[in-house]
């Protein structure tokens, strides 16, 4: 299972977007610093953590990008980038966590996400006394926020600032290069059966915006709206982006053969492990998509 499918799981299981409140704990008499997570919880530290566990692939990538992998003593079965992350002991699959293993290795800090992890996981981690930091990067701004927060915990603010400036520079250049081109309509397919597209309030939509494309479902208030095949015919996108390697989009529905994107060959497959993770490879993914679109018909 890849991270694209975890988004779909997040739409059907009880993720802790709602109903999760700050855990009230008596703060220590003395603490060195505090970092507020994306739930608004003030996480207190008496020192920089020496060990940590990440329960989402994007968080694992952030830890490696910051050069903190020597502190990483556990991650998930889905953490496969960079290559070295595969050899880190596995704590679970994001939904099912091995709490006994956590009690054995006793990490100083556990990083989790709102999108992929569940409220049950959050509650259980607090129950067993783990120090938990929750992230919720729903767009590029959120990626930066999470990245800088993690860097702050480990006193690596300067490195984080340099990396963020690099990413922002890349994205600005892509947008500038596309600013004089006419916008083409596009859809980013998350699922074909049923048809689910990336809406305007997703980080996937930001890839379209940066690359000068106009999302055909930008008018939908839903993050991942579902459409029927006839509605797609009416929208008639000029560019189709998908991450479903096993599917030939042109053959998905017979009536789609006349879609502009299909007749012009502007259907592009992208790696879900790269595009569906709100992490430090966001600018890299945007660069790849920009190259595909700029060299298209």
C-alpha positions as CSV (number, residue, x, y, z in Angstrom):
1,X,0.0,0.0,0.0
2,X,1.3,3.5,-0.9
3,X,0.7,6.9,0.7
4,X,-2.0,7.7,-2.0
5,X,-4.1,4.9,-0.5
6,X,-3.5,6.2,3.0
7,X,-5.3,9.3,2.0
8,X,-8.3,7.2,1.1
9,X,-8.0,5.3,4.3
10,X,-8.0,8.6,6.1
11,X,-11.4,9.4,4.6
12,X,-13.0,6.3,5.9
13,X,-11.4,5.5,9.3
14,X,-11.7,7.6,12.4
15,X,-8.8,10.0,12.1
16,X,-8.5,12.5,14.9
17,X,-9.2,15.6,12.9
18,X,-12.2,16.1,15.2
19,X,-12.7,15.3,18.8
20,X,-9.0,15.5,19.7
21,X,-8.3,17.9,22.5
22,X,-5.1,19.0,24.3
23,X,-4.1,16.4,26.8
24,X,-4.0,18.1,30.2
25,X,-0.9,17.1,32.0
26,X,0.8,18.8,35.0
27,X,3.9,20.5,33.5
28,X,7.2,19.8,35.0
29,X,8.5,22.4,37.5
30,X,11.4,23.2,35.1
31,X,11.6,22.8,31.4
32,X,14.0,24.2,28.8
33,X,11.7,25.1,25.9
34,X,8.3,24.6,24.4
35,X,7.1,24.0,20.9
36,X,3.4,24.1,20.0
37,X,2.1,21.4,17.7
38,X,-0.7,21.6,15.1
39,X,-3.3,20.7,17.7
40,X,-2.3,23.7,19.7
41,X,-0.7,21.6,22.4
42,X,2.3,23.1,24.1
43,X,4.8,20.3,24.1
44,X,7.4,20.8,26.8
45,X,11.0,19.7,26.6
46,X,13.6,19.6,29.3
47,X,16.3,18.8,26.8
48,X,16.7,18.0,23.1
49,X,15.3,14.5,22.4
50,X,18.0,11.8,21.9
51,X,15.6,9.3,20.3
52,X,12.4,9.5,18.3
53,X,9.9,7.5,16.3
54,X,8.0,8.8,13.2
55,X,4.6,7.3,12.4
56,X,4.2,8.7,8.9
57,X,6.4,8.6,5.8
58,X,6.5,12.4,5.3
59,X,7.7,12.9,8.9
60,X,10.4,10.3,8.3
61,X,11.6,12.2,5.2
62,X,11.7,15.4,7.2
63,X,13.9,13.8,9.9
64,X,16.3,12.5,7.2
65,X,16.3,15.8,5.4
66,X,17.3,17.6,8.7
67,X,20.1,15.0,9.2
68,X,18.5,13.7,12.3
69,X,18.3,10.0,11.2
70,X,20.8,9.0,13.8
71,X,18.1,9.7,16.4
72,X,15.4,7.7,14.6
73,X,14.8,4.4,16.3
74,X,11.5,3.5,14.7
75,X,9.1,4.3,11.8
76,X,6.4,2.6,9.8
77,X,6.2,0.0,7.1
78,X,5.4,2.7,4.6
79,X,8.5,4.7,5.3
80,X,10.6,3.8,2.2
81,X,12.5,7.0,1.4
82,X,15.3,7.6,1.6
83,X,16.6,4.1,1.1
84,X,18.1,4.1,4.6
85,X,14.7,4.5,6.1
86,X,13.8,1.0,5.2
87,X,16.3,-0.4,7.6
88,X,14.9,1.5,10.6
89,X,12.9,-0.9,13.0
90,X,9.2,-0.9,12.1
91,X,6.6,0.1,14.7
92,X,3.5,-0.6,12.7
93,X,1.6,0.5,9.5
94,X,0.3,3.9,10.7
95,X,-3.1,2.4,11.6
96,X,-1.9,-0.5,13.7
97,X,0.9,0.3,16.1
98,X,3.0,-2.1,18.1
99,X,2.7,-0.4,21.5
100,X,4.7,-3.1,23.3
101,X,7.6,-2.4,21.0
102,X,7.3,1.3,21.8
103,X,7.4,0.5,25.6
104,X,10.6,-1.5,25.0
105,X,12.5,1.1,22.9
106,X,11.2,4.1,24.9
107,X,11.7,6.9,22.4
108,X,12.0,10.4,23.8
109,X,9.5,11.7,21.2
110,X,6.9,10.3,18.8
111,X,5.9,12.3,15.7
112,X,2.4,11.6,14.3
113,X,0.0,13.2,11.8
114,X,-3.6,14.0,11.7
115,X,-4.2,12.7,8.2
116,X,-2.7,9.2,8.5
117,X,-2.8,8.3,12.2
118,X,-5.9,7.7,14.2
119,X,-7.3,9.3,17.4
120,X,-7.1,5.9,19.0
121,X,-3.4,5.9,18.3
122,X,-3.1,9.4,19.8
123,X,-5.0,8.4,22.9
124,X,-3.1,5.2,23.4
125,X,0.3,6.9,23.0
126,X,-0.7,9.4,25.7
127,X,-2.0,6.6,27.9
128,X,1.3,4.8,27.9
129,X,3.1,8.1,28.7
130,X,4.7,8.9,25.4
131,X,5.7,12.4,24.5
132,X,3.7,13.1,21.3
133,X,4.0,15.9,18.8
134,X,1.2,16.1,16.2
135,X,1.6,17.6,12.7
136,X,-1.0,18.4,10.1
137,X,0.6,19.7,6.9
138,X,-2.3,20.1,4.5
139,X,-0.4,22.4,2.0
140,X,3.1,23.7,1.3
141,X,2.7,26.3,4.0
142,X,1.9,23.5,6.4
143,X,4.9,21.5,5.3
144,X,7.1,24.5,6.1
145,X,5.4,24.9,9.4
146,X,5.9,21.3,10.4
147,X,9.5,21.2,9.1
148,X,10.4,24.3,11.1
149,X,8.7,23.0,14.2
150,X,10.7,19.8,14.1
151,X,13.9,21.8,13.5
152,X,13.1,23.9,16.5
153,X,12.8,20.9,18.7
154,X,16.3,19.8,17.7
155,X,17.8,23.3,17.6
156,X,18.3,23.3,13.9
157,X,16.5,26.5,12.9
158,X,19.2,27.8,10.7
159,X,19.4,24.7,8.5
160,X,15.6,24.6,8.2
161,X,15.5,28.3,7.2
162,X,18.1,27.6,4.4
163,X,16.2,24.6,3.1
164,X,12.9,26.4,3.1
165,X,14.4,29.3,1.2
166,X,15.7,26.8,-1.4
167,X,12.3,25.3,-1.8
168,X,10.5,28.6,-2.1
169,X,13.1,29.8,-4.7
170,X,12.4,26.7,-6.8
171,X,8.6,27.1,-6.7
172,X,8.8,30.9,-7.4
173,X,10.9,30.2,-10.5
174,X,8.4,27.6,-11.7
175,X,5.5,29.9,-11.2
176,X,7.4,32.8,-13.0
177,X,8.2,30.6,-16.0
178,X,4.5,29.7,-16.3
179,X,3.1,33.1,-15.7
180,X,3.1,34.1,-19.4
181,X,1.5,30.9,-20.6
182,X,-2.2,30.4,-20.9
183,X,-3.7,28.2,-18.2
184,X,-4.9,24.7,-19.2
185,X,-7.6,22.9,-17.4
186,X,-6.5,19.8,-15.5
187,X,-7.6,17.1,-13.1
188,X,-5.5,15.2,-10.5
189,X,-7.0,11.7,-10.1
190,X,-6.7,10.2,-6.7
191,X,-8.9,7.2,-7.4
192,X,-10.6,5.9,-10.6
193,X,-13.1,3.5,-9.0
194,X,-14.8,5.5,-7.7
195,X,-13.6,8.7,-9.5
196,X,-12.1,10.9,-6.8
197,X,-10.2,14.0,-7.6
198,X,-7.9,16.4,-5.7
199,X,-9.9,19.5,-4.7
200,X,-8.8,23.1,-4.3
201,X,-8.0,22.8,-0.6
202,X,-5.3,20.0,-1.0
203,X,-1.6,20.2,-1.4
204,X,-2.1,18.2,-4.7
205,X,-3.9,21.2,-6.0
206,X,-0.9,23.4,-5.2
207,X,1.1,21.4,-7.7
208,X,-1.4,22.3,-10.4
209,X,-1.4,26.0,-9.4
210,X,2.4,26.2,-9.3
211,X,2.6,24.6,-12.8
212,X,0.1,27.0,-14.3
213,X,-2.8,24.6,-14.5
214,X,-6.4,25.2,-13.6
215,X,-8.2,22.6,-11.5
216,X,-11.5,21.5,-13.1
217,X,-13.0,20.9,-9.6
218,X,-11.7,24.2,-8.1
219,X,-15.4,25.1,-7.4
220,X,-15.9,22.1,-5.1
221,X,-15.6,22.8,-1.3
222,X,-14.6,19.1,-0.7
223,X,-11.0,18.1,-0.4
224,X,-11.4,15.0,-2.5
225,X,-14.7,15.3,-4.3
226,X,-16.2,12.3,-6.1
227,X,-17.5,12.7,-9.7
228,X,-19.3,10.4,-12.1
229,X,-17.8,9.7,-15.5
230,X,-20.3,11.9,-17.4
231,X,-19.4,14.9,-15.3
232,X,-15.7,14.5,-16.3
233,X,-16.9,14.5,-20.0
234,X,-18.5,17.9,-19.4
235,X,-15.4,19.3,-17.7
236,X,-13.2,17.9,-20.5
237,X,-9.8,18.5,-18.9
238,X,-6.8,19.3,-21.2
239,X,-4.3,17.7,-18.8
240,X,-4.8,14.6,-16.6
241,X,-2.4,13.7,-13.8
242,X,-2.7,10.4,-11.9
243,X,-0.7,8.0,-9.8
244,X,-2.4,4.7,-10.7
245,X,0.4,2.8,-12.4
246,X,-1.8,-0.3,-13.0
247,X,-4.4,1.6,-15.0
248,X,-4.5,2.9,-18.5
249,X,-6.5,6.1,-18.0
250,X,-7.6,6.1,-21.7
251,X,-9.2,2.7,-21.2
252,X,-10.7,3.4,-17.8
253,X,-14.1,4.5,-19.3
254,X,-14.9,4.0,-22.9
255,X,-16.5,7.5,-23.3
256,X,-13.3,9.1,-22.1
257,X,-11.5,8.4,-25.3
258,X,-12.5,11.8,-26.7
259,X,-11.3,13.8,-23.7
260,X,-8.9,16.6,-24.8
261,X,-6.2,15.3,-22.4
262,X,-6.4,11.8,-23.9
263,X,-6.6,12.8,-27.6
264,X,-3.5,15.1,-27.2
265,X,-1.6,12.6,-25.1
266,X,-1.5,14.9,-22.1
267,X,-2.0,12.1,-19.5
268,X,0.9,11.9,-17.0
269,X,1.7,9.3,-14.4
270,X,3.4,10.6,-11.2
271,X,5.0,8.6,-8.4
272,X,2.5,8.6,-5.5
273,X,5.3,8.2,-2.9
274,X,6.7,11.5,-4.1
275,X,3.5,13.5,-4.8
276,X,1.2,12.3,-2.0
277,X,3.6,13.1,0.9
278,X,3.5,16.6,2.2
279,X,7.1,16.7,3.0
280,X,10.6,18.0,2.0
281,X,10.3,16.7,-1.6
282,X,7.4,19.1,-2.4
283,X,9.6,21.3,-4.6
284,X,11.2,18.3,-6.3
285,X,7.7,16.9,-7.2
286,X,6.6,20.3,-8.6
287,X,9.8,20.5,-10.7
288,X,9.0,17.0,-12.2
289,X,5.4,17.9,-13.0
290,X,6.4,21.2,-14.5
291,X,8.8,19.4,-16.8
292,X,6.0,17.0,-17.9
293,X,3.5,19.8,-18.5
294,X,6.0,22.2,-20.3
295,X,7.1,19.5,-22.7
296,X,3.5,18.4,-23.5
297,X,1.3,19.1,-26.5
